[in-house]
Amino acid sequence: MNDWPEAWSDDNRGNRYGRGSASAQPDPARVMRQVRRPAPGAYGNSGPSAPPNGGSVPQQPSYQGGQGYGGDPGYDGYDSGYNTGQVYGSPGGGGPGGPDGSGTVRPRPNWRRRIKWTAITLVTVLVVTSVATYFWADSKLHRDVDLSKVIDRPASGDGTNYLIVGSDSRAGLSAEQKKKLHTGSAEGKRTDSMMILHVADNGDDVLISLPRDSNVTIPSYKGSTSGKVYPATGRQTKLNAAYAEDGPTLLVRTVEANMGLHIDHYVEIGFAGFANIVDAVGGVTIDIDKGFKDKYSGADFKAGKQKLNGEQALAFVRTRHAFAASDLQRTKNQQKFLSALAHQVATPTTVLNPFKLYPTLGAGLDSLTVDKGMSLWDLASMFWAMKGVSGGDGKSMNMPISGSVGGNLVWDKAKVKTLVDELNNDQKVTVSGD
């Protein structure tokens, strides 16, 4: 009696490795047929019984198209996919655990989704950082000047007028710093430089330097602290004396009364603040036409292109005794340096570098004194206009001078009137100054 499945016989076995084989070689690979176990009671109603073939292994049905054995429509697909290599339901023949052995099949990365969320994250970070920076910078401004105390003001014209003042305030400087910066130890504070920046609505911005030795008439004014109105007496003095007498509000009142031009905003910076800004940006490169020395300011420069630190920059913009034109040459040097400083601050190496940008903003904003109506937007508008003017997109000039009296510079009244009319109407400025 043949105990092997159909088509298997002792003769067919040959010398096989394994059971009953005398050969030392393993069996060649072959696919083992799947044996379907009979369901309970398949051979009777009382549980499993002997197969009907006299105790031999039941005849194995043939595998047909993966749909069971012998075309059995009731087969549940146990071997479905076996012949395609998808064992245990893992596509690609990776065996149990999937191709990567993790137990699951990794889906392809959704790059469109990743890019979208990356962009959303970056925009959110940018917005949050910008808003936080705005409030931080806004809190740094010292809004100490109340222009509402200025009386008898001229009407506003087109554009916006900024009065920019560099004071010789020594507030916050130690004795060592005063010595290093050659500031001296004079009490109080005076203006060391004054400029009017006209930001035009049509883009024709103008920067006008006002010599500190300008001869002006002190008008009637309201005391900044007393609130008392002081009548005009016709007293004439240097422009910087108005600031020394009653501070920013009297200076604004004096400029408006002598020019007839409405001042919209006031900005002031002291010695220490100016030097700190220059140091924060890593120094400013400037081309000096002709070398000069001045023992009063500590200036000692050779001709040519060179980088100035805060101490050197302060000496450069303060020097006047070394020039025959004195204050007029100094105002030209101040405009030249501000141009270089504005371009240095606006470079990508400063703007895109937070380790340089924030110290620069902090040094600048901490050092500024502005009017109560000044916003960060106004300050930014002033800065970009100054950068544009100094870069050749506008006009920079000195106040037109007609002569001098008692050592003070006298403004050319006719030219000043034309200048103010052109500024008030946002017209191209045709007037020139020395």
Secondary structure, DSSP 8 states (H G I E B T S, - for coil): ---S-TT--HHHH-S-SSTT---SS--------------TTTT-SSS----TTTTS------B-TTS-BTT-TT---TTTTGGGT-GGG-TTS--TT-TTSSSS------HHHHHHHHHHHHHHHHHHHHHHHHHHHHHH-EEEE-GGG--S-----SSEEEEEEEE---TT--HHHHHHHT----SS--EEEEEEEEE-TTS--EEEE--TTBEEE---EE-TTT--EE-----EEEHHHHHHHHHHHHHHHHHHHHH-----EEEEE-HHHHHHHHHHTT-EEEEESS-EEETTTTEEE-SEEEEE-HHHHHHHHH--TTSTTTHHHHHHHHHHHHHHHHHHHTSHHHHT-HHHHHHHHHHHHHHEEEETT--HHHHHHHHHHHHHIIIIISEEEE--EEEEETTEEEE-HHHHHHHHHHHHTT--------
